[in-house]
Amino acid sequence: MQNIFDDLYKQSCNNKRFKYLMQYITSKNNILLAYRNIKKNNGSTTVGTDNLNISYFQEMQLDKFIELIQNKLANYIPKSVRRVEIPKYQGSIETRPLGIPCIEDRIIQQCIKQVLEPICEAKFHKHSYGFRPNRSTDHAIARSMSLMNQAKLHYVVDLDIKGFFDNVNHSKLKKQMWSLGIQDKNLISIIGKILKSKIQEVGIPSKGTPQGGIISPLLSNIVLNELDWWISSQWETFDTKHKYSKAEHRYHAQKKTNLKEIWFVRYADDFKIFCRNPKTAQKIYNATRLWLKERLGLDISPNKSKITNLRRNYTEFLGLKLTLRPKKGKYVCQSRMCDKAKKNTIIKLKEQVKKIQKSGNSKEVSKLNSIILGSHNYYNSATHISLDFSKINFLVTKTLEIRLKQWISDKPRFSETYKRLYGNYNGKIRTIHDITIFPIYGCKTKPPKNFSQDICNYTKLGREKIHKNLRGYKHLIDYLLRTANENNTAEFHDNRISLIAGQQGKCYITGMDLEIGYMECHHKKQKCDGGTDEYTNLVWICGKAHKLIHCTKLETINKYLGLLSFDEQGLKRVNSLRKLVGNSVI
């Protein structure tokens, strides 16, 4: 499917109209790819209103599965969506609704998303960062900091769209898709049915995109893409009469006109418009408010929308507070956790301490470490994050000392992860059930990097840059932190994270980058033969290499030898691992 996706992206860049997309959506390879992508998702085991999950398809014959999805798409009628209320954050009384489609509908939405994404990626603005491949909150924060530091834009317009996801106009969305070149009437009809899916206990919605749907984030970006380009057209992509060979020449020429310099950063429905002075900020505030109402039928929340002088106050963005402070004769961006994020982190950590007290379980201790590490990874782009986590540490440690006093030991049991990440910290050691707690205060600033616009899933050069420029193996560690299996030991949970770092995110056999959903943490000496979860008994390998180690039939061995590419050292490693599991050498 990669060649097809690449071609769709290229054609979309050239403004082609797509009238026959269903042939790609219903293709066998696209359906199988959708199945794999859904299967590796955490939510694949969650049931919909029909009480089925991904396991329903696992025993089904391949041809029957393909035929089932194709027939469903031929005359698509979505099943009702299960509605659940989830806390806005851990410990919160307030909730927000989440819609869970049935597993068949999730696979169909994934089929559609895979084909639409390359078309839309070619049309989306470069400074939209939410729910897009290879982009993250770090990139949005980095861009905001650049506009404050390098561009010296010290005023920001915050516009909070009132209930954005619940108020998207369905007719307008379909017209926007048509404008992007998505002109397959059958497909647009199917998307219309997805938007009108009956919600359990609510009924059929007349507007909005269902939060929880596979395709909803992409549709939301389609809606706001029009806003992105409108704001951009006021300055960044303003159509000048003269065509400039260099961006800086164009910029200096625009500075001499009456145009108002504005730049935006958007992450989902959270967006900032940076300006040079308060007069421009007020004009763009009013103009954008009116544009949202007239063009998209969306209102803003006056209480949450404002203009901020960053030299005097702060603006909140993606859990951080951003402000400007004088330093060596100029203003520089300073950032910290926002109060709500700090409060939520404290609640989350204290709740986990309570779970440890209640269960006395080493797995819950390991989960506490996962929460600490996950919080550090998310917020470490803030310039003053060490101060924030020092305060969090003070408040949470008091609870930990009181509730877990009977289990706390000061004898270190340093895991490989602890040594690698926190080995230089000399604070008080707290060990519970032979697991040393990660220091909550142990978070250092890691300055975020701007997104490299060359990175793209749908060009050969873009994919090469992804592998070259990926932030190490952080995405793999984040994934492992989210997917702890409660049936595994705490030692295994910790060592697999350390090992992914030790192998630098690469397969032990092939040396290729490991991919989420296609990698296995292999026990060299099997547990049934007395093997342990120790670091030295584990190795990360790709899924195909794992099958090569365990398979015994000559036909299967030859199949995987043909699918894998490795050198003489790789073959030695394969044979070494095969011997350990009791199989013959190749």
Secondary structure, DSSP 4 states (H G I P E B T S, - for coil): -HHHHHHHHHHHHTT--BS--HHHHTSHHHHHHHHHHHHTSGGGG---TT---THHHHTS-HHHHHHHHHHHHHT--PPPBEEEEEESSTT-S-EEEEEE--HHHHHHHHHHHHHHHHHHHTTS-TTB-TT-TT--HHHHHHHHHHHHHTS---EEEE--BTTGGG---HHHHHHHHHHTTB--HHHHHHHHHHHTPPBTTTB--SS---TT-SSHHHHHHHHHHHHHHHHHHTTTT---SSPPSSHHHHHHHHHTSS---EEEEEETTEEEEEESSHHHHHHHHHHHHHHIIIII---B-TTT-EEEETTTS-EEETTEEEEEEEETTEEEEEEEE-HHHHHHHHHHHHHHHHHHHHH--HHHHHHHHHHHHHHHHHHTTSTTHHHHHHHHHHHHHHHHHHHTTTT-B-S----HHHHHHHTT--S---EETTEEPPPTT-----------TT--TTSHHHHHHHHHHS-TTHHHHHHHHH---TTS-HHHHHHHHHHHHHTTTB-TTT-PBP-TTSEEEEESS-GGGT----GGGEEEEEHHHHHHHH---HHHHHHHHHH----HHHHHHHHHHHHHTTPPP-
